[in-house]
Amino acid sequence: MARATAILPEVKKHFGDLKNYAGGEWREPTPTEWLEDPNPATGQVIARVPLSTKEDVDDAVQSAMAAWDAWRETPPLARARYLFTLRDLMEQHVEDLSRVIVQDMGKTIDEARGEVRRAIENVEVAAGIPSLMMGYNLEDGAGPGIDEEVLYQPLGVFAGISPFNFPVMVQFWFWPYAVATGNCWIGKPSEQDPIPMQLVMDLVHRAGFPAGVVNLVHGSKDTVQAILDHPDIRGVSFVGSSPVAKLIYAKAAAAGKRAQCGGGAKNLLVVMPDAKLDATVGNMIASCYGCAGERCLAGSVVVGIGEVHDDLRRKFASAASKIRVGYGLDESVEMGPVISMAHRDRVLGFIDRGLEEGAKVALDGRQVKVAGYPGYFVGPTLLDAVRPEMGVAKEEIFGPVVSLVESPRLDDAIETINRSPYGNAATIYTSSGKAAREFRHRVRAGNIGVNVGVAAPMAYFPFGGMKNSFYGDLHPQGRDAIRFFTESKVVVSRWP
């Protein structure tokens, strides 16, 4: 089992009826409905989630608005120091956060530790705000004796709506940059696993952020609608499915709000005949089955080019069959459950649909059982003889199901990628620099991997996305995030 760790006293109070965090304190919401939040491995309810009302959202917004004037006047270096303090607290409690993620979301303990590490990296990058937020100027830029400069200034209150698959990390794609640039923040975590962000708010509180700068509101669709409708929220960050991303982007834009909305994915891993297959199969397996396939950078379709297909199928199926499925707190487990019973049934339905369309099961995970844990498990599954036009090859499954496609040429694989409505990620495995360069140049996807199965950008690079995988202009993380959360002000001055 996972190594022992001291759990913060505050953690246990978050297993029960959850509260909102606004104005620097935990507040009782006023919901008319609650949702049960089960541990995906055990099926046992560990918390109840309030579906916050528009009044609850307004309570958080008013707290943020009350804090904004003083926060925007706080020098960037002083704002950064709060982030340094939070970073140290998160380092001290990596294991606490990771264990809570496992219990509420279902991923393995190592995957959870990686998620927390990525969140910390975003705090570290945002703490560089004194440099990142610098504008630019040109002496005599508008004529003799007339100088011109650009200032980057905060806008006010922003909100972030995040998905279940990374209950901590995705919020950190947004909010450290928002508050570092002088804005105030309202986070709305997924109602399916909101407990980890409760613990984050405890650490935010201990870091000493002024009351109202960082807030948390629980809820579901009506809560999101209240965020979109609120006139004092200047922008919205979102990650979720493509249909919802498109809807939120349209509604936010119609209300005059800024929006960056990440959507779904259908990522292809292309394997060339010259790929070092023995060395890369493990990398592909991690891409496809990590986090039980519930991530927007997961490999979903593996395309073998030419004669590599048969060898690829045999080695891939053999490696996938050795993955140990179980409860993620067990250090030896390599894949946990999916998030819910409904999602498990959806994934199983895709496998059945693939067979109806003519695919063949090379590895079947439908009947996997984990002794002592009656949760929502699906084993690693590999469908062979999949054609690009099949639903399992085109639609987002978001589970541990991989479609194996045979393609005669690289050109055909690139055309398949570019025809897809999604454009989140794509990878090529090859020893050829020419093939790799052609792939990175021609493929229409925002995150490209070359012999890397999960092309996850570091915090100082933007998280890309194209087509229906992203709606907006400026992406999360890095310099894009700084620009999203600031307004450019041009100053032209002459002193006669």
ABEGO torsion letter per residue (X at the ends): XBBBBBBBAAAAAABEBBBBBBGGBBBBBBBABBBBBBBAAAGBBABBBBBBBAAAAAAAAAAAAAAAAAAAABBAAAAAAAAAAAAAAAAAAAAAAAAAAAAAAGBBAAAAAAAAAAAAAAAAAAAAAAAAABBBBBBGAAEBGBBBBBBBBBAEBBBBBBBAABAAAAAAAAAAAAAAAGBBBBBBBBAABAAAAAAAAAAAAAAGBBBGABBBBBEBAAAAAAAAABAABABBBBBEBAAAAAAAAAAAAAAGBBBBBBBBBBBBBBBBAABBAAAAAAAAAAAAABGGGBBAABBABBBBBEAAAAAAAAAAAAAAAABBBEBAABAABABBBBABAAAAAAAAAAAAAAAAAGBBBABBAAABBBBGBABBBBBBBBBBGBBAABAAAABBAGBBBBBBBBBABAAAAAAAAAABABAABBBBBBABAAAAAAAAAABBBABBBBGBABBBBBAABBBBEBEAABBEABBBEEAAAAAAABBBBBBBBBBX
